[in-house]
Amino acid sequence: MYLVTVFGNLLIIMAIIVDSHLHTPMYIFLSNLSFVDICFTSTTVPQMLVNIQTQSTVIIYASCITQVYFLLLFSVLDIFLLTVMAYDRYVAICHPLHYMVIMNTRRCGLLILACWIISVLNALLHSFLVLRLSFCADMKIPHFYCELDHVVHHACSDTSLNDMVIYIAAMFLAVGPLSGILYSYSRIVSSIRAISSAQGKYKAFSTCASHLSVVSLFYCTLLGVYLSSAVTQNPHATAVASLMYTVVTPMLNPFIYSLRNNDMKKALKLLLGRVTRN
């Protein structure tokens, strides 16, 4: 599954680079999302595979904090890139005549840069707050990776500040972008309903169907992780839900975008054609 995730997302990135027709905002954001998905999965799965192979579930303190940092970085990046992609689809469908003016190269670059800056600052904030905590000598985390909430709640010192920052960050960095995505798609649906021809409606909806599928998969699995941890105290159930979120979703994204998108199919054929000729 890890190899499928890495090679699938790499194929998406390479296909976009090779095909000049895909050098548009939508596919620039998609290539960034594929890169982030590779990094996100690589934060947890290689360590898990080593643990399985060596039959040792030990991770040193520095590695655990590093894993917390990169997990936060790439998970928040995923959320913001999906939000930016929803905004891109909103502009393309609701304001098609002004699309190239609004979504120019400079604005796309600024949106991607803003996603990275916010994600890095958020990950640094939580990591520094974890570093101020003291832990017992032998700490056991009932998970296959160092998840922020588990690490914080296994500390031997006061975690009230950490809890407060986690809740505030969750409101702004998860609920806020989700509200933006829902608003964008409510406007998109309204615009599609106003189109008179059935063919026009289908064409408009098909341009955002892949993104809507990925958003639904991402948020449903993310919600499953936190609902399972809140409802049940069974660490196995939480770990299974987390596996869906950290491994299965990044693996399925390339299939969703390639199977439901004719432009991506053409780009992949072009890429594979060049590889076989060489």
C-alpha positions in Angstrom: 0.0 0.0 0.0 2.9 2.4 0.8 4.5 1.7 -2.6 1.2 2.2 -4.4 0.7 5.5 -2.6 4.2 6.8 -3.5 4.3 5.6 -7.1 0.7 6.6 -7.8 1.2 10.2 -6.5 4.6 10.4 -8.3 2.9 9.5 -11.5 0.3 12.3 -11.0 3.2 14.8 -10.4 5.2 13.6 -13.4 2.2 13.5 -15.7 1.4 17.2 -14.8 5.0 18.2 -15.4 5.2 16.4 -18.8 1.9 17.6 -20.2 1.9 21.4 -20.8 -1.9 21.4 -21.1 -2.1 20.7 -17.4 0.0 23.7 -16.3 -3.2 25.3 -15.0 -4.1 26.3 -11.4 -6.2 23.2 -10.8 -3.4 20.8 -11.7 -0.7 22.9 -10.0 -2.7 22.5 -6.7 -3.2 18.8 -7.5 0.6 18.2 -7.9 1.2 19.9 -4.6 -1.5 17.7 -3.0 0.2 14.6 -4.4 3.5 15.7 -3.0 2.1 16.3 0.4 0.3 12.9 0.4 3.6 11.2 -0.3 5.3 13.1 2.6 2.3 12.5 4.9 2.3 8.8 4.4 6.1 8.7 4.6 5.9 10.2 8.1 4.3 7.1 9.6 4.4 4.1 7.4 8.2 3.5 7.1 8.6 3.6 10.9 5.6 1.2 11.2 7.2 -1.2 8.7 10.5 -1.1 10.6 8.6 -1.9 13.9 6.8 -4.8 12.2 10.1 -6.2 10.7 12.2 -5.8 13.9 9.3 -6.8 16.3 10.3 -3.6 18.3 7.8 -0.8 18.9 10.3 1.5 20.6 10.8 5.1 19.3 13.2 7.6 20.9 11.9 10.9 22.2 13.5 13.1 19.5 12.0 10.9 16.7 8.6 11.0 18.4 8.6 14.8 18.5 9.8 15.0 14.9 7.0 12.7 13.8 4.5 14.8 15.7 5.8 17.9 13.8 5.7 16.4 10.3 2.3 14.8 10.9 0.8 18.1 11.9 2.6 19.9 9.0 1.3 17.6 6.3 -2.1 16.9 7.6 -2.9 20.7 7.9 -1.3 21.2 4.4 -3.8 18.6 3.1 -6.7 20.4 4.6 -5.6 23.8 3.2 -4.8 22.5 -0.3 -8.2 20.9 -0.5 -9.8 24.2 0.5 -7.8 26.1 -2.1 -8.8 23.5 -4.7 -12.5 24.0 -3.8 -12.0 27.8 -4.2 -10.4 27.2 -7.6 -13.4 25.1 -8.7 -15.8 27.8 -7.4 -14.1 30.5 -9.5 -13.9 28.2 -12.6 -17.7 27.4 -12.5 -19.2 30.5 -10.9 -16.9 33.1 -12.6 -15.6 31.4 -15.8 -15.0 34.6 -17.8 -12.8 36.0 -15.0 -11.1 32.7 -14.1 -7.7 33.4 -15.6 -7.6 36.9 -14.2 -8.5 35.8 -10.6 -6.5 32.5 -10.6 -3.3 34.0 -12.2 0.1 32.5 -11.6 1.0 35.0 -8.9 -2.2 34.4 -6.9 -1.7 30.6 -7.1 1.8 30.9 -5.9 0.7 33.1 -3.0 -2.1 30.7 -2.0 0.3 27.7 -2.0 2.9 29.8 0.0 0.2 30.8 2.5 -0.8 27.1 3.0 2.8 26.2 3.7 3.5 29.1 6.1 0.3 28.5 8.2 1.0 24.7 8.4 4.6 25.2 9.4 3.8 27.8 12.1 1.0 25.5 13.5 3.3 22.5 13.6 6.0 24.5 15.3 3.7 25.9 17.9 2.4 22.4 18.9 5.9 20.9 18.8 7.3 23.6 21.1 4.4 23.2 23.5 5.1 19.5 23.7 8.8 20.1 24.3 7.9 22.0 27.5 6.1 19.0 29.0 7.9 16.4 31.1 7.3 12.7 30.6 7.8 9.6 32.7 10.8 7.4 31.9 8.8 4.5 30.4 5.9 5.9 28.3 3.6 3.7 26.2 1.5 5.2 23.4 -1.3 2.9 22.3 -0.9 3.8 18.6 1.3 3.0 15.6 2.6 6.6 15.5 3.2 9.5 17.8 -0.2 11.3 17.6 -0.3 14.7 19.2 -3.3 14.1 21.5 -1.9 10.7 22.8 1.6 12.2 23.4 0.2 15.2 25.3 -2.2 13.2 27.5 0.7 10.8 28.5 2.7 13.7 30.0 3.4 13.8 33.7 3.1 17.7 33.9 0.1 20.1 33.4 -1.3 19.9 29.9 -4.0 22.6 30.2 -2.2 25.0 27.8 -1.6 22.3 25.2 -5.3 21.2 25.4 -6.5 24.8 24.9 -4.2 25.4 21.9 -5.2 22.0 20.3 -8.9 22.9 20.6 -8.4 26.5 19.2 -6.3 25.2 16.4 -8.8 22.5 15.5 -11.6 25.1 15.3 -9.6 27.4 13.0 -7.6 24.9 11.0 -10.3 22.2 10.5 -13.7 23.7 10.9 -12.8 27.0 9.1 -11.5 25.3 5.9 -14.4 22.9 5.9 -16.8 25.8 6.1 -15.0 27.3 3.1 -15.3 24.1 1.2 -19.0 23.8 2.0 -19.7 27.4 1.0 -17.8 26.9 -2.3 -19.8 23.8 -3.2 -23.1 25.4 -2.2 -22.4 28.2 -4.7 -21.2 25.7 -7.3 -24.4 23.7 -6.9 -26.5 26.8 -7.3 -24.6 27.7 -10.5 -24.9 24.2 -12.0 -28.7 24.2 -11.3 -29.0 27.5 -13.3 -27.5 25.8 -16.4 -30.3 24.9 -18.8 -28.8 22.0 -20.8 -28.2 18.6 -19.2 -24.9 18.3 -21.0 -23.8 21.6 -19.6 -24.7 20.5 -16.1 -22.8 17.2 -16.5 -19.7 19.0 -17.9 -19.7 21.5 -15.0 -20.2 18.8 -12.3 -17.5 16.5 -13.8 -14.9 19.2 -13.4 -15.3 19.1 -9.6 -16.4 15.5 -9.0 -12.9 14.1 -8.4 -12.2 16.9 -5.9 -15.5 16.4 -4.1 -14.7 12.6 -3.8 -11.3 13.3 -2.3 -12.7 15.9 0.1 -15.5 13.5 1.3 -13.0 10.6 1.7 -10.5 12.8 3.6 -13.0 14.4 6.0 -15.0 11.2 6.6 -11.8 9.3 7.6 -10.6 12.2 9.7 -13.9 12.4 11.5 -13.8 8.7 12.0 -10.5 8.9 13.8 -11.7 11.5 16.3 -15.2 10.0 16.8 -13.7 6.6 17.4 -11.3 8.0 20.0 -14.0 10.0 21.7 -16.7 7.3 21.7 -14.6 4.2 22.5 -11.6 3.7 24.7 -10.5 0.8 22.5 -7.0 1.8 21.1 -7.3 -0.9 18.4 -10.4 0.8 16.9 -8.7 4.2 17.0 -5.6 2.8 15.3 -7.7 1.2 12.5 -9.5 4.5 11.9 -6.1 6.3 11.8 -4.8 3.8 9.3 -7.7 4.8 7.0 -6.8 8.4 7.4 -3.0 8.2 7.1 -2.6 5.4 4.6 -5.7 4.5 2.6 -6.8 8.0 1.7 -3.5 9.1 0.2 -3.3 5.8 -1.7 -6.8 6.2 -3.2 -6.3 9.9 -4.3 -4.3 9.1 -7.5 -6.9 6.6 -8.6 -9.8 9.0 -8.0 -8.1 11.8 -10.0 -6.8 9.5 -12.8 -9.9 7.4 -13.3 -12.4 10.2 -13.3 -10.5 12.8 -15.3 -9.9 12.5 -19.0 -7.1 15.1 -19.0 -5.2 13.1 -16.5 -5.7 9.9 -18.5 -4.3 11.6 -21.6 -1.3 13.0 -19.6 -0.6 9.5 -18.1 -0.7 7.9 -21.5 1.7 10.6 -22.8 4.0 10.0 -19.9 4.0 6.2 -20.2 4.5 6.6 -24.0 7.6 8.7 -23.4 9.0 6.2 -20.8 8.5 3.2 -23.2 10.2 5.1 -26.1 13.2 5.9 -23.9 
